[in-house]
Amino acid sequence: MIDEGILAKESRMVALYGVNAQASPYLKILNATFKACGLNDFAIGLNIKPEDFAYMVKGMPSSKVTMALYEVEYEAEAANLVDHGDGCVARSGLCDGARAVDGKLYGECFYPDAFETMCACEGVSLAGKRILLLGATGVAAAIFPLFGLLGARSVTVADEVVERCAALLEANPTPGMATDIDRFTPGMAVKAEDFDIVVNAVDLYVHAQKRLIRLEGEVSGPLWLVDFVRGESAFDTLAKESGARRLGGEAFMKAKALMVAKKWLGAAVDCDVYSR
């Protein structure tokens, strides 16, 4: 239940909808980020059961909640509930936030902006890099166009269904960036010397004990393993074994919180705020 008294007294509040939103690490990061940006605004977590999610989203325009973020488990469903979605929502089928304006819900997908911000603030340049993208739908579709825009040298897309790889490349032409297709299988062998960055967009819940890929050969140069998994992931284990570096988890949540503060609350954001 939302405390109507609190909402009436505060001018700007962002709700986080999730199965266990009140205990979410993302909620804590959102509020820490708002504070670091000098904002007086805040986020609250609303625990919502799956059977109640559609009702809560559709009821936003007539409630005091005008801005809501959606946890990972609800992003795909939310994309089908908003009245209007941005380009990222359309191509990825994911919506991780929406605003109610004049009785309509406008959905947004923060993945590309957050991914770019995370890489920039962590000193990871995509320019001239060879990228292996695991997955061809959802998060993979959300961030894929970014690689060409940021000057990646090449991207190999690997998915369990290779037709999905072909569809992603056909829908997103990338002049000047070489592309290739591979079939993803859990535990597949990947030559470390062939890539500079490996992005896991195929399993957002893969834990540390699961083997997503195997690296063959020695890591001779900087190799980044990027994912969106909260907590210790399969890429943490692989990084310890190989000498590669894992990026994601908390770093991505911080970058996404910065984009919410910037786009929804008008905050001035930079990497100094990200690092606090």
Residue pairs with C-beta under 8 A, 6 or more apart in sequence:
2 15
2 44
2 46
2 63
2 64
2 65
4 64
6 13
6 44
7 13
7 64
7 65
8 64
10 41
10 42
11 41
12 39
12 40
12 41
12 67
12 265
13 41
13 42
13 43
13 44
13 65
13 67
14 30
14 41
14 42
14 43
14 44
14 67
14 68
14 69
14 260
14 264
14 265
15 43
15 44
15 45
15 46
15 65
15 67
15 68
15 69
16 24
16 26
16 27
16 30
16 43
16 44
16 45
16 46
16 68
16 69
16 70
16 71
17 46
17 48
17 53
17 56
17 57
17 68
17 69
17 70
17 71
17 74
18 24
18 45
18 46
18 47
18 48
18 70
18 71
18 73
18 74
19 47
19 48
19 49
19 50
19 71
19 73
20 47
21 27
21 45
21 46
21 47
21 48
21 71
22 45
22 46
22 47
23 45
24 45
24 71
25 230
25 250
25 253
26 69
26 71
26 230
26 253
26 256
26 257
27 43
27 44
27 45
29 250
29 253
29 254
29 257
30 43
30 69
30 257
30 260
31 42
31 43
32 257
33 254
33 257
33 258
33 260
33 261
33 273
34 41
34 42
34 43
34 257
34 261
34 265
34 267
36 273
36 276
37 258
37 261
37 265
37 267
37 268
37 269
37 273
38 267
39 261
39 265
39 267
41 265
43 69
46 56
48 56
48 74
50 73
53 74
53 77
53 78
54 77
54 81
57 68
57 78
57 81
57 82
57 98
57 105
58 81
58 105
60 66
60 68
60 98
60 100
60 105
61 100
61 103
61 104
61 105
62 103
63 100
65 100
66 99
66 100
66 101
67 97
67 98
67 99
67 100
67 264
68 97
68 98
68 99
69 96
69 97
69 260
70 78
70 95
70 96
70 97
70 98
72 96
72 204
72 228
75 94
75 95
75 96
76 93
76 94
76 138
78 94
78 95
78 96
78 98
78 107
79 85
79 89
79 92
79 93
79 94
79 95
79 107
81 95
81 105
82 89
82 95
82 98
82 105
82 106
82 107
83 104
83 105
83 106
84 104
84 105
84 106
84 107
85 95
85 106
85 107
85 108
85 109
86 106
86 107
86 108
86 109
88 94
88 108
88 109
88 111
88 112
88 142
89 95
89 107
89 108
89 109
91 141
91 142
91 145
91 171
91 172
92 109
92 111
92 137
92 138
92 139
92 141
92 142
93 137
93 138
93 141
94 109
94 111
94 138
94 139
94 142
95 107
95 108
95 109
96 108
96 109
96 110
96 111
96 256
97 107
97 108
97 109
97 110
97 260
97 264
98 105
98 106
98 107
98 108
99 105
99 106
99 108
99 264
100 106
108 263
109 142
110 256
110 259
110 260
110 263
111 139
111 142
111 143
111 256
112 142
112 143
112 145
112 146
113 259
113 263
114 252
114 255
114 256
114 258
114 259
115 143
115 146
115 252
115 255
116 146
116 150
117 255
117 258
117 259
117 269
117 274
118 124
118 247
118 248
118 251
118 252
118 254
118 255
119 125
119 126
119 150
119 226
119 247
120 271
121 255
121 271
121 274
121 275
122 247
122 251
124 197
124 224
124 226
124 247
125 150
126 146
126 147
126 150
126 151
126 152
126 197
127 150
127 151
127 152
128 151
128 152
128 153
129 152
129 153
129 196
129 197
130 152
130 153
130 154
130 156
130 194
130 195
130 196
130 197
131 147
131 152
131 154
131 155
131 156
131 195
131 196
131 197
131 198
131 199
132 155
132 156
132 158
132 190
132 194
132 195
132 197
132 198
132 199
133 140
133 144
133 147
133 155
133 156
133 157
133 158
133 199
133 201
134 140
134 158
134 159
134 184
134 198
134 199
134 200
134 201
134 202
134 203
134 212
134 213
135 157
135 158
135 159
135 184
135 200
135 201
135 202
135 203
136 157
136 158
136 159
136 161
136 164
136 165
136 167
136 168
137 159
137 164
137 168
138 201
139 201
139 204
139 228
140 157
140 159
140 168
140 199
140 201
140 202
141 168
141 171
141 172
143 199
143 201
144 155
144 157
144 168
144 172
145 172
145 174
147 155
147 174
147 177
148 155
148 172
148 174
148 175
148 176
148 177
152 177
153 177
153 178
154 177
154 178
154 179
154 180
155 174
155 177
155 178
155 179
155 180
156 179
156 180
156 181
156 182
156 195
157 165
157 168
157 169
157 179
157 180
157 181
157 182
158 165
158 181
158 182
158 183
158 184
158 188
158 202
159 165
159 183
159 184
159 202
160 183
160 184
160 185
160 202
162 181
162 182
162 183
165 181
165 182
166 181
169 179
169 181
184 202
186 210
186 211
186 212
187 211
187 212
187 213
187 214
188 213
188 214
189 213
189 214
189 215
189 216
190 198
190 213
190 214
190 215
190 216
191 215
191 216
191 217
192 215
192 216
192 217
192 218
192 219
192 220
192 223
192 242
192 244
193 217
193 218
193 220
195 223
196 221
196 222
196 223
196 224
197 223
197 224
197 226
198 213
198 223
198 224
198 225
198 226
198 235
199 226
199 227
200 206
200 212
200 225
200 226
200 227
200 228
200 229
200 233
200 234
200 235
200 248
201 227
201 228
202 212
203 210
203 212
203 229
203 234
204 227
204 228
204 229
205 229
206 212
206 227
206 229
206 233
206 234
207 229
207 231
207 232
207 233
207 234
208 232
208 233
208 234
208 236
208 237
209 234
209 237
210 234
211 234
212 234
212 235
212 238
213 238
215 238
215 241
215 242
215 244
219 242
219 243
219 244
222 245
223 242
223 243
223 244
223 245
224 244
224 245
224 246
224 247
225 235
225 238
225 239
225 244
225 245
225 246
225 247
226 235
226 246
226 247
226 248
227 233
227 234
227 235
227 246
227 247
227 248
227 249
228 248
228 249
228 252
229 235
229 248
229 249
230 249
230 250
230 253
231 249
233 246
233 248
233 249
235 246
235 248
236 246
238 244
238 246
239 245
239 246
254 274
255 274
258 269
258 273
258 274
259 269
261 267
261 269
262 268
262 269
